[in-house]
Amino acid sequence: MIRLLLPLFATLMVALPSLAAAQTSAQAQPPLLQGFAPAFRSDRIIVETRGSGPDIVFIPGLGSTGAAWRSTADRLDDRYRVHLVTLRGFGSTDIGANASGGLAGPAAAEIERFIREQRLQKPALIGHSLGGQIALRVAADLGDRVGRVMVVDSAPFFPALVDSRVTAREVEPLARLGYQALMLFGDQALKSQVSALGGDLGLAGDMVFDGLGLQGGDRRVLAQGLYEALTVDLRRRLREITAPVTVVYGWTPDANSPRNRLEGLYRYGFSDLRRPARFVRIEGADHQVMIDQPDRFQAAVRTFLG
């Protein structure tokens, strides 16, 4: 893992793109957040609710807002009450309390508060990438108050998708360099440098960096999210999850692609769950599974919801 990541940061330190071009405005709110009156207020997250029926909480990945789940939610809100979460600072939302401190942990705590205060009954949690890790945190914390969990192209420890032996301590210096580089360059500039490395970063790079810039955001939360995605290891917390877990991921029949071998890596990464996870591969999808293959993903969600 360290050998694979070193060229990234060497490249980043040499190339110094324009800071101004990389910055994202944080003044307006994204279209998803307009026209709704939120029933829950938080300085860490924004939650928009619509529909009626059993509850589903959607959590987006790094650099995404609740809008990433719009097409999925649109096909469910006639039968379910859907709650679309946005972490403040992603997209063009105001950063709020996410300007400092941790990101995923406080977001998970606020989602848990939302579930308690809104009296959600065993909600289903669906999280993509970093949002999948947040969903795992919530499920571990709340136990049987969560009905079921779906993680989409996410892992309890992303670097293990490159090398199962690597530790968070080993990755931390490189993650810190990534944090500093993103603060200097911005998400779009960082992505342009990562793309030059192609597949050398493996699946962990695909999952972490492909989320950057989808809707962008304040570089402070993007940098913190990147750092946490590379260093947080939730594998020891999997035993605390009592809800059934479904793992959905993009797959290709091309034997030369790392995605062809993803299920084995996932089975190992989620092996500490109390009950075996259900694994669903979606052919033709990369990291943004719900956007790359919306119909196939929707079918997986229907099965997941029962």
N, C-alpha and C positions, 0 to 999 in steps of 0.2 A: 504493500500500500504506500509506504513512504517513498519507495523508488518510483512508483507511478506518479505520485503527486509532485515530486520535486521539479520536473520540467515545467509544470504549470506555473509555479511561483517564480521560477527563473525567468520564464517568458513575461510574466506580469511585471517583474521588477525592471525589465529592459524597456518595455513599451509603455509610454505615458500618454494615453489618449486625453483629449480635452475633457476637463471636469465639467464644464458648462453643458456640453452636449449630452452628458450622461445623467444629469440631474432630472428628477421627475417632480412635477408640480404637486404640492400637497394642499391645494386650496379648495378645489371643488370636490364633490362626492361623485362616485361612479353612478351610472344610470340605475343599477340595481337598487341603490339605496335611496332613490328619489321616489316620492309618492307613498311612502310607507311611514307609519307612526310607530316607532319601536316601543314595545311594552317593557323593555328591559334596558337599563342604562348602565354602562360600564366605561371606564377610562382605558380599558384594555381591548375589548372586543365590541363589535356591533352585531346584533342579531336581528334579522328580519324574518317574520313569521307569516305564513299564509296557509290557507286550506284548513281542513278539519279531518279528524280521525286519529289513528295511532301516530305517535310522534317520531320524526326522523330528524336528526341533527347532522347537517352537512358541514364539514370543516375543510377549507381549502389548503393548498400547499403553499410553498415558499413563493412569495411574489404574486399571489393570486388573491382575489376577493371572493365573496360569495357568488359573484356573477359566473364563476367557473362552473357552478352547479346549476345554472339557470335552466338549461335544456333538460336536465334530468328532473329537476323539481317540477317543471312545467307539465310533465307527464305523470306526476304523482299527486299533485295537490288537490285533485278531485276526490281522492280516497284517503289521503294522509295529511297530517299537519306537518309542514316542512319548516325547518328553522335553518336559515342560511347564515353561517357565521363568517365574519370578516375580522381579521386581526388588524387593529388600528395601525396605520402606517403603510399597509399594503395598498396597491392601486393609488388612488388620489385621496384616500381618507386621511384625516388628521391623525397624527402619531399618538397623541395623548400620553398616557403613562408609559407607553412602550419606548419612549425616548431614552430610557435608561433601564438597567437591570436585565433580567432574563426575559425570554419571550414565550417559549412553549409552556413552561411551568405555570407562569401567571395566567396565560390564556386558558390552560386546562382548568385552573382553579376557578376562573370566571365562568367557564362553561358548566362546571359543577354547580356553582351558585345559581346559574340560570336554571338548570334542571331542578334544583331544589325549590327555588322561589316560584317557578312557574308550575310546580307540581307535575312534571312530566312523568308519566307512568311507563317505566321500563323502555325508554326511547331506544331506537336503533341509532347507532353512530356510524357515519360513513365519512372517512377521512382520506384525503389524497396526499401522498408524499409526506412532508412535514406534518400535515394535518392528520395523516394516519398515525404518526407517533403521538400526536396530541390525543387522538381517540383512544389509543392504548393506555395513556396516562389516566384519562378519565375513567375508563373501564376498570383499571387497577384500583383507583381510589374509591369508586362508588360500589364496586362489587355487584351484588344482585339488583341494584337499582338500575342497571343498564341491561337492556333486553338482548341486544346482539351488536356485533361490531364488524364492519367491513373496512379493511385497509386496502387502498388502491395504489399499487406500485410503491409500496412503502415497506420499511423494515425496522425492526427494533434497534438495529445498529447498522447504519448504511455502509461504513467501511468494511464490514464483514462480507459484503457482497463481492469484494475484491480479494480479501484474504481473511479467512475465518480466524486466523491466529492473532491478528493485529489488535491492539488495545487502544482505548481512548487516550491513555497517557502517551502512547507513541504518536498518535495522530495530532494531538493538541498543538504542538509547535507549528505544524503546517496549517492547521485550522486557524490559528491566530494570524498567520501570514495572509491567509485568505480573507480574514476579517479586515485586516489593515488595507489589503489591496482593494477590496470592495469600497471601503470608505474613501480611498483615494480616487478610484477610477469610475465608480458607479456600476450598476448592474449590466447595462448594455455593453460598456467597454470591457467588463470582465468576461461576458459571454463571447465577445469577438475574439478574445485571446484563448479562451477554452476551446472554441470550435476549431482552432488551428491544430489542436492536439488530437482531433478525431476520437477514435475509440480507445486511445491509450489509457484513459482514466477508468475504463471498465464501467460496470453497471452503477457503481456508486456515483461516479461523475455524471453519468446520464441522468440519474434520478435527482441529484442535488442541483446541478447546474442548469438542466433543461427547464427547471421551474423558474429560474431567475429571468425577469424581464417579460414574463407572460402578461402581466399587467403592471409590473414594476412596483415602485414604492419608494418610501424614504430609505435612503441608503443605511441609516442607522438600524432599522429593523431588518433589512435584507442582510446586512453584515452579521447581525446577531443570530438571525435564523440560519445562515450558512454555517456559522461557527457551531451552533448547537446540533445541526444536522450531521456534522462530521464528528462530534465528540460525545453526544449523548448515547448511552448504551442502556436500553430498557430491557434487555433480555432477562435480568434477574427479577424484574417485576411481572413477567408473564405469568408466574405461578399465582399471582394475586387476582388474575382475571377469571371470573366465573362465567361470563357470558360467552356464547359460541362466537368464534372468530372465523371470518371468511377473508381470504387473501386473493385479490384480483390483480392481475398483472398482464402487461403486454407481452406477446410471444410471436415468434417467427419460426417457420419450419426450416429456415436456413441454418444448417448445422455449423456454419462458420461464424454465426452471430452469437455474442454472449447471451442474448435474450433467449436463445434456444435452450440454454442450460439453467434458466432462472429458477425453475421449480425446485430443483435439488438444493439450491442455495437458500431458498425460502423455507423449505422443509427443515433444514438444519437451523435456520435463524429463529423459527417459531417452535422449535422442538420442546421448549420448556413450558408450553401451555398445559393446563390441567387436562384439557381434552384436545385431541388433534384438530388443527385448523382444517377448513375446507379450502382447497386451492382451485382457482378458476383462471385459466389462461385464455386470453382474448387475442386471437390471431390478427395480425395486421396493425396492432396498436403498439405505440412506443410509450413514453412516460405519461403523456396526457391521454390516458385510456378513454375517459368519458368523452373526450373531444375527437380523438382519432377514430374510434369505432362506437358511435353513440347507440346504435341499435343493439349491437351485441352487448354493450355495457348495460343498457336498459334491461335486457333479458336477464343478465346476471343479477341485477338489483331486484327484479321481480322474484327470482328464485330465492334470493337472500331474505326478502321480506316474507316469503311464504304465502 
